[in-house]
Amino acid sequence: MTKQITIITGSTLGGAEYVADHLNDVLSAQGFEVALFNNAELSDIQNATKLLVITSTHGAGELPDNIKPLFETIDEQQPDFSAMQFGVIGLGSSDYDTFCNAVNIVEENLKTRGATQICESLRIDVVNNFDHDATAEAWLPFFLKNN
């Protein structure tokens, strides 16, 4: 049986996409079948059993523009995600009081629809962490612990 993981990104300047590309390579090398979406729609994640959301925080603690429509659709259509397990990686700056608030939005939204959070979310502070790929890769075993 192939181990499948769906990765979606929320990115304004590309940082989350770079991390997603790196983890896609790492997971593929470990034998996972990875589907990566930088502009995900509900149909892309509807049947996902293992979802990894990698997102920055935009503006006043909001989701980036490329992922916001997905979560608006989830709010409107209220799909059943009870078969889904998920993890979240957030990138943000602790210079702002809304540091990694997009992580909170994603967690709440997916849990409300029945999804199960696998592990504590990773919040990468870009102010003092300059190797986002290595930090995310070091967190990955927590996300994969039941695989």
TIVO-2410 file (N, C-alpha, C; in nm, 3 decimals):
# residues 147
REC num residu      c1      c2      c3 atome chaine
REC   1      M   0.084  -0.119   0.000     N      A
REC   1      M   0.000   0.000   0.000    CA      A
REC   1      M   0.089   0.125   0.000     C      A
REC   2      T   0.059   0.215  -0.090     N      A
REC   2      T   0.136   0.339  -0.100    CA      A
REC   2      T   0.095   0.435   0.010     C      A
REC   3      K   0.193   0.496   0.071     N      A
REC   3      K   0.167   0.596   0.174    CA      A
REC   3      K   0.151   0.731   0.104     C      A
REC   4      Q   0.033   0.791   0.120     N      A
REC   4      Q   0.003   0.915   0.050    CA      A
REC   4      Q  -0.004   1.033   0.146     C      A
REC   5      I   0.050   1.144   0.102     N      A
REC   5      I   0.045   1.269   0.178    CA      A
REC   5      I   0.010   1.381   0.081     C      A
REC   6      T  -0.084   1.463   0.123     N      A
REC   6      T  -0.120   1.582   0.046    CA      A
REC   6      T  -0.061   1.703   0.118     C      A
REC   7      I   0.012   1.786   0.043     N      A
REC   7      I   0.070   1.909   0.098    CA      A
REC   7      I   0.003   2.027   0.029     C      A
REC   8      I  -0.042   2.124   0.110     N      A
REC   8      I  -0.093   2.249   0.053    CA      A
REC   8      I  -0.016   2.365   0.115     C      A
REC   9      T  -0.002   2.473   0.038     N      A
REC   9      T   0.075   2.587   0.087    CA      A
REC   9      T  -0.008   2.714   0.088     C      A
REC  10      G   0.025   2.798   0.183     N      A
REC  10      G  -0.025   2.934   0.188    CA      A
REC  10      G   0.097   3.024   0.192     C      A
REC  11      S   0.119   3.099   0.084     N      A
REC  11      S   0.244   3.173   0.076    CA      A
REC  11      S   0.224   3.308   0.008     C      A
REC  12      T   0.289   3.409   0.061     N      A
REC  12      T   0.285   3.542   0.001    CA      A
REC  12      T   0.415   3.571  -0.072     C      A
REC  13      L   0.527   3.543  -0.007     N      A
REC  13      L   0.658   3.572  -0.066    CA      A
REC  13      L   0.733   3.448  -0.113     C      A
REC  14      G   0.674   3.330  -0.095     N      A
REC  14      G   0.735   3.208  -0.145    CA      A
REC  14      G   0.802   3.121  -0.041     C      A
REC  15      G   0.819   3.169   0.081     N      A
REC  15      G   0.888   3.091   0.183    CA      A
REC  15      G   0.821   2.958   0.213     C      A
REC  16      A   0.690   2.957   0.225     N      A
REC  16      A   0.618   2.832   0.254    CA      A
REC  16      A   0.628   2.736   0.137     C      A
REC  17      E   0.628   2.790   0.016     N      A
REC  17      E   0.641   2.705  -0.102    CA      A
REC  17      E   0.779   2.639  -0.107     C      A
REC  18      Y   0.883   2.712  -0.069     N      A
REC  18      Y   1.018   2.654  -0.067    CA      A
REC  18      Y   1.025   2.539   0.033     C      A
REC  19      V   0.967   2.557   0.150     N      A
REC  19      V   0.966   2.451   0.251    CA      A
REC  19      V   0.887   2.331   0.199     C      A
REC  20      A   0.773   2.357   0.135     N      A
REC  20      A   0.692   2.249   0.080    CA      A
REC  20      A   0.767   2.171  -0.027     C      A
REC  21      D   0.836   2.242  -0.115     N      A
REC  21      D   0.915   2.175  -0.219    CA      A
REC  21      D   1.021   2.085  -0.156     C      A
REC  22      H   1.087   2.135  -0.052     N      A
REC  22      H   1.191   2.057   0.015    CA      A
REC  22      H   1.130   1.931   0.079     C      A
REC  23      L   1.021   1.947   0.152     N      A
REC  23      L   0.959   1.831   0.218    CA      A
REC  23      L   0.900   1.734   0.116     C      A
REC  24      N   0.854   1.784   0.004     N      A
REC  24      N   0.808   1.698  -0.104    CA      A
REC  24      N   0.922   1.606  -0.148     C      A
REC  25      D   1.041   1.663  -0.168     N      A
REC  25      D   1.158   1.583  -0.208    CA      A
REC  25      D   1.194   1.481  -0.100     C      A
REC  26      V   1.195   1.524   0.026     N      A
REC  26      V   1.230   1.435   0.137    CA      A
REC  26      V   1.131   1.319   0.146     C      A
REC  27      L   1.003   1.350   0.143     N      A
REC  27      L   0.900   1.247   0.155    CA      A
REC  27      L   0.900   1.152   0.036     C      A
REC  28      S   0.919   1.206  -0.084     N      A
REC  28      S   0.925   1.121  -0.203    CA      A
REC  28      S   1.041   1.024  -0.194     C      A
REC  29      A   1.155   1.072  -0.144     N      A
REC  29      A   1.273   0.986  -0.128    CA      A
REC  29      A   1.249   0.877  -0.024     C      A
REC  30      Q   1.156   0.900   0.069     N      A
REC  30      Q   1.122   0.801   0.171    CA      A
REC  30      Q   1.011   0.706   0.124     C      A
REC  31      G   0.968   0.719   0.000     N      A
REC  31      G   0.869   0.628  -0.055    CA      A
REC  31      G   0.724   0.673  -0.045     C      A
REC  32      F   0.703   0.797  -0.007     N      A
REC  32      F   0.566   0.849   0.000    CA      A
REC  32      F   0.522   0.899  -0.137     C      A
REC  33      E   0.394   0.886  -0.164     N      A
REC  33      E   0.334   0.947  -0.282    CA      A
REC  33      E   0.280   1.083  -0.238     C      A
REC  34      V   0.338   1.190  -0.290     N      A
REC  34      V   0.304   1.324  -0.244    CA      A
REC  34      V   0.229   1.400  -0.352     C      A
REC  35      A   0.120   1.464  -0.312     N      A
REC  35      A   0.048   1.557  -0.399    CA      A
REC  35      A   0.066   1.696  -0.339     C      A
REC  36      L   0.126   1.786  -0.415     N      A
REC  36      L   0.157   1.921  -0.367    CA      A
REC  36      L   0.075   2.024  -0.443     C      A
REC  37      F   0.003   2.108  -0.368     N      A
REC  37      F  -0.081   2.212  -0.428    CA      A
REC  37      F  -0.046   2.348  -0.370     C      A
REC  38      N  -0.007   2.442  -0.457     N      A
REC  38      N   0.022   2.578  -0.412    CA      A
REC  38      N  -0.100   2.669  -0.421     C      A
REC  39      N  -0.203   2.625  -0.488     N      A
REC  39      N  -0.330   2.699  -0.497    CA      A
REC  39      N  -0.443   2.598  -0.481     C      A
REC  40      A  -0.449   2.534  -0.366     N      A
REC  40      A  -0.541   2.423  -0.344    CA      A
REC  40      A  -0.687   2.465  -0.349     C      A
REC  41      E  -0.767   2.373  -0.400     N      A
REC  41      E  -0.912   2.385  -0.397    CA      A
REC  41      E  -0.966   2.271  -0.312     C      A
REC  42      L  -1.092   2.280  -0.273     N      A
REC  42      L  -1.150   2.178  -0.187    CA      A
REC  42      L  -1.137   2.039  -0.248     C      A
REC  43      S  -1.157   2.027  -0.379     N      A
REC  43      S  -1.147   1.896  -0.444    CA      A
REC  43      S  -1.008   1.835  -0.431     C      A
REC  44      D  -0.905   1.918  -0.413     N      A
REC  44      D  -0.768   1.868  -0.398    CA      A
REC  44      D  -0.745   1.800  -0.264     C      A
REC  45      I  -0.822   1.839  -0.162     N      A
REC  45      I  -0.799   1.783  -0.028    CA      A
REC  45      I  -0.918   1.704   0.025     C      A
REC  46      Q  -1.029   1.703  -0.048     N      A
REC  46      Q  -1.154   1.642  -0.001    CA      A
REC  46      Q  -1.134   1.499   0.049     C      A
REC  47      N  -1.055   1.420  -0.023     N      A
REC  47      N  -1.037   1.280   0.012    CA      A
REC  47      N  -0.900   1.250   0.072     C      A
REC  48      A  -0.828   1.353   0.110     N      A
REC  48      A  -0.695   1.334   0.169    CA      A
REC  48      A  -0.709   1.271   0.308     C      A
REC  49      T  -0.627   1.171   0.334     N      A
REC  49      T  -0.627   1.110   0.467    CA      A
REC  49      T  -0.513   1.165   0.552     C      A
REC  50      K  -0.410   1.218   0.487     N      A
REC  50      K  -0.298   1.279   0.559    CA      A
REC  50      K  -0.263   1.410   0.489     C      A
REC  51      L  -0.289   1.520   0.559     N      A
REC  51      L  -0.272   1.653   0.502    CA      A
REC  51      L  -0.167   1.731   0.579     C      A
REC  52      L  -0.074   1.791   0.506     N      A
REC  52      L   0.026   1.879   0.565    CA      A
REC  52      L   0.004   2.018   0.508     C      A
REC  53      V  -0.025   2.113   0.596     N      A
REC  53      V  -0.047   2.252   0.556    CA      A
REC  53      V   0.076   2.332   0.596     C      A
REC  54      I   0.137   2.399   0.498     N      A
REC  54      I   0.254   2.482   0.524    CA      A
REC  54      I   0.216   2.624   0.483     C      A
REC  55      T   0.210   2.713   0.582     N      A
REC  55      T   0.159   2.847   0.553    CA      A
REC  55      T   0.231   2.956   0.629     C      A
REC  56      S   0.240   3.069   0.566     N      A
REC  56      S   0.286   3.190   0.635    CA      A
REC  56      S   0.163   3.261   0.689     C      A
REC  57      T   0.186   3.367   0.763     N      A
REC  57      T   0.078   3.453   0.810    CA      A
REC  57      T   0.089   3.585   0.737     C      A
REC  58      H  -0.023   3.636   0.691     N      A
REC  58      H  -0.025   3.756   0.607    CA      A
REC  58      H  -0.101   3.868   0.676     C      A
REC  59      G  -0.060   3.990   0.652     N      A
REC  59      G  -0.134   4.105   0.703    CA      A
REC  59      G  -0.153   4.104   0.852     C      A
REC  60      A  -0.275   4.121   0.895     N      A
REC  60      A  -0.309   4.127   1.038    CA      A
REC  60      A  -0.345   3.990   1.092     C      A
REC  61      G  -0.253   3.892   1.071     N      A
REC  61      G  -0.276   3.758   1.124    CA      A
REC  61      G  -0.365   3.672   1.038     C      A
REC  62      E  -0.366   3.696   0.908     N      A
REC  62      E  -0.457   3.628   0.817    CA      A
REC  62      E  -0.385   3.522   0.734     C      A
REC  63      L  -0.467   3.440   0.668     N      A
REC  63      L  -0.415   3.344   0.572    CA      A
REC  63      L  -0.369   3.418   0.446     C      A
REC  64      P  -0.265   3.369   0.380     N      A
REC  64      P  -0.222   3.430   0.254    CA      A
REC  64      P  -0.331   3.416   0.146     C      A
REC  65      D  -0.324   3.504   0.048     N      A
REC  65      D  -0.427   3.509  -0.056    CA      A
REC  65      D  -0.442   3.380  -0.136     C      A
REC  66      N  -0.334   3.302  -0.150     N      A
REC  66      N  -0.346   3.181  -0.232    CA      A
REC  66      N  -0.413   3.065  -0.159     C      A
REC  67      I  -0.430   3.073  -0.027     N      A
REC  67      I  -0.494   2.965   0.047    CA      A
REC  67      I  -0.626   3.010   0.112     C      A
REC  68      K  -0.644   3.139   0.121     N      A
REC  68      K  -0.765   3.193   0.184    CA      A
REC  68      K  -0.894   3.144   0.115     C      A
REC  69      P  -0.901   3.142  -0.020     N      A
REC  69      P  -1.025   3.094  -0.083    CA      A
REC  69      P  -1.061   2.950  -0.045     C      A
REC  70      L  -0.961   2.865  -0.028     N      A
REC  70      L  -0.987   2.727   0.013    CA      A
REC  70      L  -1.057   2.724   0.148     C      A
REC  71      F  -1.006   2.798   0.244     N      A
REC  71      F  -1.065   2.794   0.377    CA      A
REC  71      F  -1.199   2.868   0.384     C      A
REC  72      E  -1.220   2.963   0.294     N      A
REC  72      E  -1.353   3.024   0.283    CA      A
REC  72      E  -1.453   2.922   0.229     C      A
REC  73      T  -1.410   2.841   0.131     N      A
REC  73      T  -1.496   2.735   0.077    CA      A
REC  73      T  -1.526   2.631   0.183     C      A
REC  74      I  -1.426   2.594   0.262     N      A
REC  74      I  -1.448   2.498   0.371    CA      A
REC  74      I  -1.550   2.553   0.470     C      A
REC  75      D  -1.539   2.680   0.503     N      A
REC  75      D  -1.637   2.743   0.593    CA      A
REC  75      D  -1.778   2.738   0.535     C      A
REC  76      E  -1.789   2.764   0.405     N      A
REC  76      E  -1.920   2.768   0.340    CA      A
REC  76      E  -1.981   2.629   0.324     C      A
REC  77      Q  -1.900   2.533   0.278     N      A
REC  77      Q  -1.953   2.400   0.244    CA      A
REC  77      Q  -1.949   2.301   0.360     C      A
REC  78      Q  -1.870   2.328   0.461     N      A
REC  78      Q  -1.859   2.245   0.580    CA      A
REC  78      Q  -1.843   2.095   0.549     C      A
REC  79      P  -1.739   2.060   0.475     N      A
REC  79      P  -1.717   1.919   0.442    CA      A
REC  79      P  -1.681   1.837   0.566     C      A
REC  80      D  -1.700   1.707   0.555     N      A
REC  80      D  -1.666   1.615   0.663    CA      A
REC  80      D  -1.522   1.568   0.643     C      A
REC  81      F  -1.433   1.608   0.734     N      A
REC  81      F  -1.293   1.568   0.727    CA      A
REC  81      F  -1.259   1.465   0.835     C      A
REC  82      S  -1.356   1.389   0.881     N      A
REC  82      S  -1.332   1.296   0.992    CA      A
REC  82      S  -1.232   1.186   0.958     C      A
REC  83      A  -1.208   1.160   0.831     N      A
REC  83      A  -1.109   1.059   0.792    CA      A
REC  83      A  -0.970   1.120   0.773     C      A
REC  84      M  -0.958   1.249   0.795     N      A
REC  84      M  -0.833   1.321   0.769    CA      A
REC  84      M  -0.751   1.340   0.896     C      A
REC  85      Q  -0.621   1.316   0.883     N      A
REC  85      Q  -0.524   1.353   0.985    CA      A
REC  85      Q  -0.442   1.468   0.926     C      A
REC  86      F  -0.401   1.562   1.011     N      A
REC  86      F  -0.328   1.676   0.955    CA      A
REC  86      F  -0.219   1.725   1.049     C      A
REC  87      G  -0.126   1.799   0.989     N      A
REC  87      G  -0.022   1.870   1.061    CA      A
REC  87      G  -0.003   2.005   0.996     C      A
REC  88      V   0.051   2.100   1.071     N      A
REC  88      V   0.067   2.236   1.019    CA      A
REC  88      V   0.207   2.287   1.050     C      A
REC  89      I   0.268   2.349   0.949     N      A
REC  89      I   0.393   2.421   0.966    CA      A
REC  89      I   0.364   2.567   0.933     C      A
REC  90      G   0.397   2.656   1.025     N      A
REC  90      G   0.375   2.798   1.003    CA      A
REC  90      G   0.506   2.873   0.999     C      A
REC  91      L   0.513   2.972   0.912     N      A
REC  91      L   0.627   3.063   0.907    CA      A
REC  91      L   0.577   3.202   0.940     C      A
REC  92      G   0.648   3.270   1.028     N      A
REC  92      G   0.606   3.404   1.066    CA      A
REC  92      G   0.717   3.477   1.138     C      A
REC  93      S   0.688   3.600   1.170     N      A
REC  93      S   0.784   3.686   1.240    CA      A
REC  93      S   0.733   3.720   1.379     C      A
REC  94      S   0.815   3.691   1.478     N      A
REC  94      S   0.778   3.723   1.616    CA      A
REC  94      S   0.780   3.874   1.642     C      A
REC  95      D   0.819   3.951   1.542     N      A
REC  95      D   0.811   4.097   1.553    CA      A
REC  95      D   0.665   4.143   1.554     C      A
REC  96      Y   0.573   4.054   1.515     N      A
REC  96      Y   0.431   4.088   1.509    CA      A
REC  96      Y   0.355   4.013   1.617     C      A
REC  97      D   0.253   4.078   1.672     N      A
REC  97      D   0.174   4.012   1.777    CA      A
REC  97      D   0.081   3.905   1.720     C      A
REC  98      T   0.071   3.896   1.588     N      A
REC  98      T  -0.009   3.791   1.524    CA      A
REC  98      T   0.082   3.679   1.472     C      A
REC  99      F   0.196   3.659   1.537     N      A
REC  99      F   0.295   3.559   1.497    CA      A
REC  99      F   0.229   3.424   1.470     C      A
REC 100      C   0.241   3.377   1.348     N      A
REC 100      C   0.192   3.246   1.304    CA      A
REC 100      C   0.043   3.225   1.333     C      A
REC 101      N  -0.036   3.332   1.331     N      A
REC 101      N  -0.179   3.317   1.356    CA      A
REC 101      N  -0.248   3.232   1.250     C      A
REC 102      A  -0.193   3.226   1.129     N      A
REC 102      A  -0.252   3.142   1.025    CA      A
REC 102      A  -0.257   2.996   1.071     C      A
REC 103      V  -0.159   2.954   1.151     N      A
REC 103      V  -0.159   2.818   1.205    CA      A
REC 103      V  -0.284   2.796   1.289     C      A
REC 104      N  -0.317   2.893   1.374     N      A
REC 104      N  -0.436   2.881   1.458    CA      A
REC 104      N  -0.563   2.871   1.373     C      A
REC 105      I  -0.570   2.950   1.266     N      A
REC 105      I  -0.686   2.948   1.177    CA      A
REC 105      I  -0.702   2.811   1.113     C      A
REC 106      V  -0.591   2.756   1.062     N      A
REC 106      V  -0.595   2.624   0.997    CA      A
REC 106      V  -0.635   2.516   1.096     C      A
REC 107      E  -0.571   2.515   1.213     N      A
REC 107      E  -0.603   2.413   1.314    CA      A
REC 107      E  -0.751   2.416   1.349     C      A
REC 108      E  -0.802   2.533   1.381     N      A
REC 108      E  -0.942   2.545   1.423    CA      A
REC 108      E  -1.037   2.502   1.312     C      A
REC 109      N  -1.007   2.546   1.190     N      A
REC 109      N  -1.093   2.516   1.077    CA      A
REC 109      N  -1.100   2.366   1.050     C      A
REC 110      L  -0.986   2.299   1.047     N      A
REC 110      L  -0.985   2.156   1.016    CA      A
REC 110      L  -1.043   2.073   1.130     C      A
REC 111      K  -1.011   2.108   1.254     N      A
REC 111      K  -1.067   2.036   1.369    CA      A
REC 111      K  -1.219   2.050   1.374     C      A
REC 112      T  -1.270   2.168   1.342     N      A
REC 112      T  -1.414   2.191   1.342    CA      A
REC 112      T  -1.484   2.100   1.241     C      A
REC 113      R  -1.414   2.062   1.136     N      A
REC 113      R  -1.472   1.973   1.033    CA      A
REC 113      R  -1.442   1.826   1.061     C      A
REC 114      G  -1.387   1.795   1.179     N      A
REC 114      G  -1.368   1.656   1.219    CA      A
REC 114      G  -1.230   1.599   1.197     C      A
REC 115      A  -1.138   1.676   1.139     N      A
REC 115      A  -1.003   1.625   1.116    CA      A
REC 115      A  -0.928   1.612   1.249     C      A
REC 116      T  -0.831   1.521   1.251     N      A
REC 116      T  -0.751   1.495   1.371    CA      A
REC 116      T  -0.611   1.551   1.353     C      A
REC 117      Q  -0.570   1.634   1.446     N      A
REC 117      Q  -0.434   1.688   1.442    CA      A
REC 117      Q  -0.338   1.583   1.495     C      A
REC 118      I  -0.237   1.549   1.416     N      A
REC 118      I  -0.143   1.442   1.449    CA      A
REC 118      I  -0.045   1.482   1.558     C      A
REC 119      C   0.004   1.605   1.551     N      A
REC 119      C   0.110   1.649   1.642    CA      A
REC 119      C   0.102   1.800   1.658     C      A
REC 120      E   0.180   1.851   1.751     N      A
REC 120      E   0.185   1.995   1.771    CA      A
REC 120      E   0.239   2.062   1.645     C      A
REC 121      S   0.178   2.172   1.610     N      A
REC 121      S   0.221   2.246   1.491    CA      A
REC 121      S   0.360   2.306   1.512     C      A
REC 122      L   0.432   2.318   1.402     N      A
REC 122      L   0.563   2.381   1.402    CA      A
REC 122      L   0.546   2.527   1.364     C      A
REC 123      R   0.596   2.615   1.448     N      A
REC 123      R   0.593   2.759   1.419    CA      A
REC 123      R   0.737   2.807   1.403     C      A
REC 124      I   0.774   2.840   1.280     N      A
REC 124      I   0.910   2.883   1.249    CA      A
REC 124      I   0.915   3.035   1.254     C      A
REC 125      D   1.001   3.087   1.341     N      A
REC 125      D   1.020   3.231   1.354    CA      A
REC 125      D   1.131   3.275   1.259     C      A
REC 126      V   1.093   3.345   1.153     N      A
REC 126      V   1.190   3.384   1.052    CA      A
REC 126      V   1.287   3.492   1.100     C      A
REC 127      V   1.260   3.548   1.218     N      A
REC 127      V   1.349   3.650   1.275    CA      A
REC 127      V   1.481   3.587   1.319     C      A
REC 128      N   1.473   3.467   1.377     N      A
REC 128      N   1.595   3.405   1.430    CA      A
REC 128      N   1.622   3.265   1.377     C      A
REC 129      N   1.543   3.219   1.281     N      A
REC 129      N   1.564   3.088   1.221    CA      A
REC 129      N   1.584   3.108   1.072     C      A
REC 130      F   1.705   3.078   1.026     N      A
REC 130      F   1.736   3.105   0.886    CA      A
REC 130      F   1.743   2.979   0.801     C      A
REC 131      D   1.722   2.862   0.862     N      A
REC 131      D   1.721   2.737   0.786    CA      A
REC 131      D   1.585   2.671   0.802     C      A
REC 132      H   1.487   2.725   0.733     N      A
REC 132      H   1.349   2.678   0.745    CA      A
REC 132      H   1.335   2.533   0.699     C      A
REC 133      D   1.407   2.496   0.592     N      A
REC 133      D   1.399   2.360   0.540    CA      A
REC 133      D   1.445   2.258   0.644     C      A
REC 134      A   1.560   2.283   0.706     N      A
REC 134      A   1.614   2.189   0.805    CA      A
REC 134      A   1.523   2.181   0.928     C      A
REC 135      T   1.468   2.293   0.969     N      A
REC 135      T   1.379   2.296   1.085    CA      A
REC 135      T   1.253   2.214   1.056     C      A
REC 136      A   1.197   2.232   0.938     N      A
REC 136      A   1.077   2.157   0.899    CA      A
REC 136      A   1.108   2.008   0.886     C      A
REC 137      E   1.224   1.976   0.829     N      A
REC 137      E   1.262   1.836   0.813    CA      A
REC 137      E   1.283   1.769   0.949     C      A
REC 138      A   1.338   1.841   1.045     N      A
REC 138      A   1.358   1.787   1.180    CA      A
REC 138      A   1.224   1.761   1.250     C      A
REC 139      W   1.120   1.837   1.217     N      A
REC 139      W   0.986   1.821   1.274    CA      A
REC 139      W   0.909   1.706   1.210     C      A
REC 140      L   0.945   1.673   1.087     N      A
REC 140      L   0.870   1.576   1.006    CA      A
REC 140      L   0.843   1.443   1.076     C      A
REC 141      P   0.937   1.384   1.150     N      A
REC 141      P   0.907   1.256   1.217    CA      A
REC 141      P   0.787   1.262   1.312     C      A
REC 142      F   0.761   1.377   1.371     N      A
REC 142      F   0.643   1.390   1.457    CA      A
REC 142      F   0.515   1.377   1.374     C      A
REC 143      F   0.516   1.433   1.255     N      A
REC 143      F   0.402   1.425   1.164    CA      A
REC 143      F   0.385   1.282   1.110     C      A
REC 144      L   0.496   1.212   1.093     N      A
REC 144      L   0.492   1.078   1.034    CA      A
REC 144      L   0.484   0.966   1.136     C      A
REC 145      K   0.473   0.997   1.264     N      A
REC 145      K   0.489   0.897   1.369    CA      A
REC 145      K   0.400   0.774   1.356     C      A
REC 146      N   0.285   0.785   1.292     N      A
REC 146      N   0.196   0.669   1.278    CA      A
REC 146      N   0.200   0.608   1.139     C      A
REC 147      N   0.304   0.640   1.062     N      A
REC 147      N   0.314   0.587   0.927    CA      A
REC 147      N   0.416   0.476   0.920     C      A
***
